[in-house]
Amino acid sequence: MRAVLPSLIIFGLFIAAFIHYGNQIPHLKQLALSQPKEATDTKDADPTPAVLPTSDKPVTFVSPLEQLMGATDSTPEKPPVPHPLGKPNPKDLIAPSPVGTSGVILHRTFSVANAVNFPFIIPAHAATPQLHGHYQSFTRQDGTQSADENTGVGFLLMNEEQYSDFINRRPVDALFSVNASPDQDINFGLPSSLSQPAKFYLIFRNSPGEGRKTVKADFAVDF
């Protein structure tokens, strides 16, 4: 009887231990399931950080301004609209101005029976052309010169329209005129030529019924 009692005590302790640890198993399973996955995967994780694949092409950095300009340049431009060419206006043409220059238009000695004319042209863009000159008239008798009131010739300055009326014997008004004179100075401002050249005429006229006269004249134009 005494030998059986220790065996019963040991068996009872074994049963108590089994029941105790059996009740602890569900708690252990629940604790294991509640552990974070990262902790369980730590052993399998590679501590080396991932490296992105590289490329042999150079990297180009673009500023925000360049990006904006690039977006603007990408917009297709509209082709220019052609405009028909019109006929140019002569007033729009640019030509060198003769301002500040001068030109001789007459420097000679000649004879006048009825009338003698000398045309000259004022170039375009002459703003204030100024005619100036001097002439003398005389008769020749026995190789000598005689200059008096009876040897005088008249002087006329005309434009193209006036000269056309003059040679067709129509009434005409000259730009400038001088009665018969043997010695005369001329100083007259001509009209501006604007964008086109202008033509004028110097006319020396003898008095009707008088003999041939000799005239010595020097004329020039300042621009």
Beta strands, then each sheet from edge to edge (+ up, - down):
strand 1: 102-112
strand 2: 115-122
strand 3: 130-141
strand 4: 144-146
strand 5: 153-159
strand 6: 176-181
strand 7: 183-189
strand 8: 198-205
strand 9: 213-222
sheet 1: 1+ 9- 3+ 4-
sheet 2: 1+ 9- 3+ 7-
sheet 3: 2+ 8- 5+ 6-
end
